[in-house]
């Protein structure tokens, strides 16, 4: 096993911080995409649009968690799972108002 020097660890930390900054800078565009897909899906319930929305929320859920944005990641994951269950016919989103509030909270997080 190779030991990493303190300098090496510091370089890795700096690279991770830079990657996190880049991800945070990309969030508005990612959340705009989710917003567009959400509005299209909520009015049409088109399965292809729904799957694209699941994919977009999945990406935000995973990457946000990776970069330490755990609340955003958890919210996106919850929405992803609810949408996937609805699309798979496992469970309908029973509380549409609550779901819409959560989705709007996710989309609005780009302002924070």
C-alpha positions as CSV (number, residue, x, y, z in Angstrom):
1,X,0.0,0.0,0.0
2,X,1.3,3.5,-0.9
3,X,1.3,6.2,1.8
4,X,0.3,9.6,0.6
5,X,2.3,12.5,1.9
6,X,0.7,15.5,3.6
7,X,1.4,17.6,0.5
8,X,-0.3,14.9,-1.6
9,X,-3.3,15.0,0.7
10,X,-3.5,18.8,0.6
11,X,-3.4,18.7,-3.3
12,X,-6.3,16.2,-3.2
13,X,-8.3,18.3,-0.8
14,X,-7.7,21.4,-3.0
15,X,-8.8,19.5,-6.1
16,X,-12.0,18.3,-4.3
17,X,-12.8,21.8,-3.2
18,X,-12.4,23.0,-6.7
19,X,-14.6,20.3,-8.1
20,X,-17.2,21.1,-5.4
21,X,-17.1,24.8,-6.4
22,X,-17.6,23.8,-10.1
23,X,-20.5,21.6,-9.2
24,X,-22.2,24.3,-7.1
25,X,-21.7,26.7,-10.0
26,X,-23.4,24.2,-12.3
27,X,-26.4,23.7,-10.0
28,X,-28.6,26.5,-11.4
29,X,-28.5,24.9,-14.9
30,X,-29.2,21.4,-13.5
31,X,-32.1,22.7,-11.5
32,X,-33.4,24.7,-14.4
33,X,-33.5,21.4,-16.4
34,X,-35.4,19.8,-13.5
35,X,-37.8,22.7,-13.5
36,X,-38.4,22.5,-17.2
37,X,-39.0,18.7,-17.0
38,X,-41.2,19.0,-13.9
39,X,-43.5,21.5,-15.6
40,X,-43.7,19.4,-18.7
41,X,-44.3,16.2,-16.7
42,X,-46.8,17.7,-14.3
43,X,-49.0,18.9,-17.2
44,X,-48.7,15.9,-19.4
45,X,-47.7,12.9,-17.3
46,X,-45.8,11.8,-20.3
47,X,-43.7,8.7,-19.3
48,X,-40.6,9.7,-21.4
49,X,-40.6,13.1,-19.7
50,X,-41.1,11.4,-16.4
51,X,-38.1,9.2,-17.0
52,X,-36.0,12.2,-18.0
53,X,-37.0,13.9,-14.8
54,X,-36.1,10.8,-12.8
55,X,-32.7,10.7,-14.4
56,X,-32.1,14.4,-13.8
57,X,-33.1,14.2,-10.1
58,X,-31.0,11.0,-9.7
59,X,-27.9,12.9,-11.0
60,X,-28.5,15.8,-8.6
61,X,-29.1,13.4,-5.7
62,X,-25.9,11.4,-6.2
63,X,-23.6,14.3,-7.0
64,X,-24.9,16.6,-4.3
65,X,-24.4,14.0,-1.7
66,X,-20.9,13.3,-3.0
67,X,-19.9,17.0,-2.7
68,X,-21.4,17.3,0.8
69,X,-24.7,18.9,0.0
70,X,-26.6,16.2,1.9
71,X,-29.9,18.0,2.3
72,X,-30.2,18.8,-1.4
73,X,-29.1,15.2,-2.2
74,X,-31.7,13.7,0.2
75,X,-34.5,15.9,-1.2
76,X,-33.6,15.0,-4.8
77,X,-33.4,11.3,-3.9
78,X,-36.8,11.3,-2.3
79,X,-38.3,12.9,-5.3
80,X,-36.5,10.5,-7.6
81,X,-37.9,7.5,-5.8
82,X,-41.4,8.8,-5.7
83,X,-41.3,9.5,-9.4
84,X,-39.8,6.2,-10.3
85,X,-42.4,4.3,-8.3
86,X,-45.2,6.2,-10.1
87,X,-43.6,5.5,-13.5
88,X,-43.1,1.9,-12.6
89,X,-46.8,1.6,-11.6
90,X,-45.8,0.6,-8.0
91,X,-47.3,3.6,-6.3
92,X,-49.0,6.8,-7.4
93,X,-47.9,10.0,-5.9
94,X,-50.9,10.4,-3.6
95,X,-50.2,13.8,-2.2
96,X,-49.6,15.8,-5.3
97,X,-49.5,19.2,-3.5
98,X,-46.8,18.0,-1.1
99,X,-44.8,16.5,-4.0
100,X,-45.1,19.8,-5.9
101,X,-43.9,21.7,-2.8
102,X,-40.9,19.4,-2.5
103,X,-40.1,19.8,-6.2
104,X,-40.4,23.5,-6.0
105,X,-38.1,23.5,-2.9
106,X,-35.5,21.6,-4.9
107,X,-35.7,23.9,-7.8
108,X,-35.5,27.0,-5.5
109,X,-32.4,25.7,-3.8
110,X,-30.3,27.1,-6.7
111,X,-31.0,30.6,-5.2
112,X,-29.5,29.6,-1.8
